[in-house]
Structure formats: structure tokens, C-alpha cells
């Protein structure tokens, strides 16, 4: 299944998200096929710090954060597409993004205290909280 199948066909946000996803895909390709070899990365447990730093520069968790807090809106199809791209390159990376996004950020968006949301979301967006 192609990642683009998760995207709506005609909305303005699909163009913006396509660009976001394309940049994320290029960054992953650069990291996993250029900067470090798949063999080198697959022999070690987890995701090395330099890989996480570069990936965080794309802010992949922004897809799980509502727009009013500076995120991309928390749309499920965007989260799925980011996970699909990440899992193509690294199971450890996909698990890290999925756990942070689907098991923390999404429930926190729905059930978290309103007075805490701005601070928590800002830490994920600006201070690169992840992992």
C-alpha cells in the first residue's frame, strides 16, 4: 500500500502535508542510506543519538499535535503516513514515533489537562522531546 493512499485527494492540507512527508522521506533516506549504512544501524539496539537529532529536525511528532498548539492538527492519516515512512527504514524509529505519538500525544490531546497542554506540546515541538 502506498503512503499517499492515506492522504485526502483534494484538500489544501494534502499539498502541505505532501511536502512535509516528502522532506521527512528525504531526511530518512539521507540518514539510513547515506550518512549511516543499514547494516551499521541494524546491528545496534535502538536508534543512535545522531539519527534521532536529525529526525527530530523534521518534527515528525507535529502530526500528532493540534494546530492551536503549533502542530499539524493531529490528523490520523498524517500520523499513519509518518509511521509508514519511518517503519520502512527502521522498526526502532517507527516504534519510538508510534509510542510517543499514538500512546502519549493523542491520548494527552483528548484527556490531558488544558492548563498543561501548551507546555507539553511546546516541549515536543521546540525542545525536541522524543524517545
WOVEN-V461370 format. One record per residue. N is the residue number from 1. PHI is phi in whole degrees, -180 to 180 (NA if undefined). PSI is psi in whole degrees, 0 to 359 (NA if undefined). D_LAST is the distance of its C-alpha to the last C-alpha in Angstrom with 1 decimal. Layout:
((N:PHI:PSI:D_LAST) (N:PHI:PSI:D_LAST))
This chain:
((1:NA:134:27.5) (2:-80:141:26.8) (3:-59:325:23.8) (4:-63:343:26.4) (5:-68:344:27.8) (6:-79:343:25.1) (7:-89:143:26.4) (8:-66:150:29.5) (9:-78:324:32.4) (10:-119:356:34.1) (11:-78:154:31.9) (12:-62:324:31.3) (13:-65:336:27.6) (14:-66:327:27.6) (15:-68:313:28.8) (16:-63:317:26.1) (17:-69:325:23.4) (18:-59:319:25.0) (19:-66:315:24.7) (20:-58:312:21.0) (21:-66:322:20.4) (22:-62:318:22.7) (23:-65:319:20.9) (24:-63:316:17.6) (25:-61:316:19.6) (26:-63:319:21.3) (27:-63:315:18.2) (28:-62:317:16.8) (29:-62:317:20.4) (30:-61:317:20.7) (31:-70:308:17.7) (32:-85:342:18.3) (33:-120:354:22.1) (34:-122:299:23.0) (35:-71:319:21.0) (36:-134:150:20.0) (37:-83:151:21.7) (38:-57:319:20.4) (39:-62:315:22.1) (40:-61:315:20.4) (41:-74:328:16.8) (42:-77:343:17.8) (43:-80:343:19.2) (44:-105:146:16.1) (45:-76:140:13.5) (46:79:199:9.9) (47:-120:123:9.3) (48:-60:150:11.1) (49:-56:320:10.2) (50:-65:327:13.0) (51:-68:314:11.9) (52:-61:320:8.6) (53:-60:313:11.0) (54:-67:321:13.4) (55:-68:319:11.5) (56:-62:334:10.2) (57:-63:338:14.0) (58:-86:347:14.8) (59:56:55:12.8) (60:-64:335:12.2) (61:-76:352:10.9) (62:-62:339:14.3) (63:-68:342:16.0) (64:-96:357:14.8) (65:-106:133:16.1) (66:-60:151:19.9) (67:-59:323:22.2) (68:-65:348:23.6) (69:-111:13:20.3) (70:96:4:20.0) (71:-90:190:18.1) (72:-89:354:19.7) (73:123:350:21.0) (74:71:29:18.8) (75:-77:131:21.1) (76:-59:316:20.3) (77:-63:328:21.8) (78:-70:318:19.6) (79:-61:318:16.4) (80:-64:320:18.1) (81:-67:319:19.2) (82:-63:316:15.8) (83:-63:321:14.6) (84:-63:316:17.9) (85:-64:315:17.5) (86:-65:318:14.1) (87:-69:335:15.5) (88:-63:327:18.6) (89:-96:323:17.0) (90:-158:123:14.3) (91:-64:318:13.6) (92:-61:318:10.3) (93:-66:316:9.2) (94:-61:318:11.0) (95:-64:319:9.5) (96:-62:313:5.8) (97:-67:316:7.8) (98:-63:317:10.2) (99:-66:314:8.5) (100:-64:317:7.0) (101:-79:301:10.4) (102:-79:330:13.0) (103:-101:350:12.2) (104:-122:299:11.2) (105:-64:316:12.4) (106:-63:310:15.6) (107:-64:324:16.8) (108:-64:322:16.2) (109:-59:319:18.2) (110:-82:320:20.9) (111:-115:353:21.1) (112:-71:158:19.5) (113:-70:134:22.0) (114:-57:320:23.3) (115:-69:343:23.5) (116:-96:341:19.7) (117:-60:312:18.6) (118:-58:315:19.5) (119:-66:314:17.6) (120:-65:312:14.3) (121:-63:322:14.5) (122:-63:323:15.6) (123:-65:323:12.6) (124:-71:325:10.4) (125:-83:315:13.3) (126:-100:330:14.7) (127:-105:10:12.4) (128:59:34:9.5) (129:-63:131:7.0) (130:-180:145:3.7) (131:91:NA:0.0))
